[in-house]
Amino acid sequence: MWRSPEVLKACSDAAGVDLDVIMDYEIGQLNVQLPKHVDKSNAITDNLPPPDPPKASDNDIEPEEEGADLKDLVSAWHRDSYPWVCVLMLSDPIGMSGGETALRKGDGGILKMRQPGMGYAVMMQGSMVSHAALRTLGSGERITFVVSMRPRDPLLPDTSTLRTVKPISNNDELFRQWADYRFDVVAQRLAKIREMLQAEGRPAAETHRLTKEWVQAQVEYLQKTVNEMDLDDYVAPNFK
C-alpha cells in the first residue's frame, strides 16, 4: 500500500515535495492508546476495546489555539527521527474527547491539531516541528497507522537520525536497512556527479572544486551514517 504510486503521490502533493518511504522497517507502525487501568504487559490484541459503531463522518481538522489541557500527554514533547511522517487514522474520531496532536509554534505558542476522519491522514514534517500527543479521554479506541518518509531527491537535505528509534527497534534489521538506504543515496549522488563531470570544456580548477566539495559532503554523510548506529547514543523513549 505505502509504496503504491497513488499513495506516494498523494503524500507528496500534501507535503509539497516528492517523497519516498524511508525504508521498509518504518512502514506500518501501529499506535494504540490503551486505558490507564489495562495491564500493558499483555498483548495489545488482548486489550483492545470493542469497536465503536460507525458514526457520521466529520473531516474538519481546523487547528485550535492553546485550548487543550497539556498536562495529560501520551508522549513527551519530541521531534521525529525522520523528515516526514504520514499518520492514518483507523478509529472514528467523532465524539472523541482529546486525542489531538499538540504542535509548538515558532513563537513558543501551542497549536492543537484535531484528528482527521477515519480513513483520512495527516502529513507532518515531524523532524522539524516539536510535537506531543494528547491523551484520548473515555474508553473509546484510538488507533493510528504511521509511515516515515524522506525526500526522493538524493540532493535534498536529509535530517534522518536513529537516536529515538534505536531503543525500541530490532537493531539487527534496522541497521541493515539504514545502511542500505544511505548507500543507495550515495550511489545516486555519485551517478549525478559523474554525469555532471562528463561535460567537456570545464576548467581544471572547477573540476577540482566540484570533486572536492562532493567528496567532503559524502564523507560527512557517511560519517553520520556510522555515528547513528552507535548504540550508546540514543534518546530514551518517554511514553505515559
N, C-alpha and C positions, 0 to 999 in steps of 0.2 A: 504493500500500500504506500509506504512512505517514499519509496523510490520511483513511484509511477510518475511519468512526465506531467500528468494533470495536477497531482498533488504538489509536486515541486514548483510548478508554475504558479499555482495559487499562493503558496507560501512566499515565493519570490516577489510576486506582484504586491502582496501585502507589505513586504519588507522594503521594497524599492531597490533590491539588489538581487542578482541571480544567485541562488543558494543551492547547496547540496548537503545531504546528510553527512554529519561529521565522520561517523564510522558505524558499522553495524552494531557494535556493542551498545551504542547510545540510542538505538531505536526501541521504542515501546516501553519506556519507563512508566510504570503504573503507580500512581499516588492514590492511596486510600486513607481517608481520615477515619479513625476508629474512636468511639466514645471513650471517655476517660476511664470508665469502670471495666473496660474489656481487658482481659489478660493478653497482652501483646506478644507473649511468648508462643502463643498458639498460631497456627497457620491463618493467614489473612482470610482465606475462603471459609474458615470455620466461624469467623466473627462478623461477616457482612450482615447488615440488617436486611429484612425483606425489601425488595424493590418498591419504590413509591409508584403508585399508578400514574400513567401519563396525564399531564396537565396541558392546558393551552400554552403554546409557545410564546415566549417573550424575549426577543433578541436585542432589546435595548440595553447597551452596555456603556451608557454615558458615565463618565467618571464623576465622583463626588469629592468635594474638598473637605479634608480633615474631619469628617463626621464620625469616623469609626473609633471604637474603643480599642486602642492599640496595645492595651495591656495583655490581651489574650491572643498571643501569636502562636501559630502552629510551628513556625520556624523562626530562627533569629534573622535579623537583617543580614543580607548577604548579596553577593553578585555571583552569577553563574560561571561555570568553568569554560563554557563555550560561547561563541559570539551571539548566536541566535537560538531561540527556543520556540517551538510551536506547542501550545497547550490545548489539547482537545478535551472538551467537557463530555463525559459519559453519563453524568447524572442530570436529572431535571432540576434546574435551579429555581423554578417557580415556587414561591413561598419559602425559599431558603433564607434563613437569617444568618448573616455573617458570610464567611467564606470568600470575601473579596481578597484581591491582591493589593497590598499597600505599596505605593511607589514613592520614593524620596526624591523630591524635585531639586533642581539646582540651587534654589534659594533656601533649601532646608525644610520647606513645607512638605506635607504629606498629601498624596492623591490616592483615593480608593478606586480601584477598577473592578466593577461588578463582573460577576461570572457571565460568560456567553451562554446562549441557549444550548440545550442538549444537542450534540452533533455539530456544534459550531466550535471554532478555535480562535485563539488569540496568538499573534506573533509578538514576541518581546525581545529586545536587544538586552538580554539578561546579564551579559558580561559588563555592560556599561551603566545599567540602572540598578541602584541599590533597592532591594525589594524584600518583602516578607509576606507570608500567607497568614490571613486572619482565620481564626477557628470558626467552623460552622457550628451554630447552636442548634440544639434539639437532637433528635435521634435519626434524622434522615441521612442518607448516604451522600458522600462527596467523592467521586472517583474521576481522576483526570489521567489522560494518556499523553505522554510527553516525548518529543524527539528533539535532539540538539542538531543544529546546523551551522554551516560556515559559508562564507562567500566562495563561489565556484572558481572565480578568477584567482589563479595562484599568485598574482602580483599584488592583490589587495592585502591590507594588514590582516593578520590572523592572531587574535588575542587568546587563543585556546590555552588552557592550563589544566593540569590534573590534580592540583592541590586539594580541591574539595571533593573529588570523586575517588581518590585512591583509598581512603579509609573504609569505603562501603562497596568496593568493587572486587571482582575476581581479577587481580592484577596480572595473572599469567596471560589471560586473554586480552585485558585492557591494554597492556604494554605492547603486545604483539600487534594489535590493530593500530595503536597510536604510532608506533614506529613505521608501519606500512604506509599509513596516510601521510605522514610527514615526509617520507622518502618519495612518495608519489608527487607531492607538491614540488620538491626539489627537482625531480625529473622533468616536470612540466616547465619549471623555470629555466632549466638547462636547455630544453628544446627551443624556448623563446630567445634566449641569449645567443644560441648558435645561429638561429635564423637571422637575428639582427646583425651579427658579425659577418655574415656571408656577403653583405652588400660591399661591392668594390669601391675603391676611391676614398675610403676613410683614412685620415692621417694616423700614423703610428701612435702618436700621443693620445689620441682619442680612444683608439682600441685598447691601449694600456689602461686608461682611466676607467672605461666601461668594464673591462675584465676585473680590475682591482675592486671596484665598487660591488660588482656581482659576487665575487668570491667572499668579500668581507660580510656581505649580507647573508650568504649561505652559512658561513661559519657561525654567525650569531644565531641563526635559525636552528642549525643542527645542535649547537651547544644547549639551547633552550630545550630542544627535544630530549637530550640526555638528562638535563637537570630536572625536568618534570618527572622523570622516573625514579628520582631519589625517594626512597620510602620514608626517610626521616624528615622530609619537608612536606608537610600537609596541614590542612585546616580541619580540625576535628568537627564532625557533624554536630549540629545543635538543633534537635527537633524536640518538641514538647508534647 
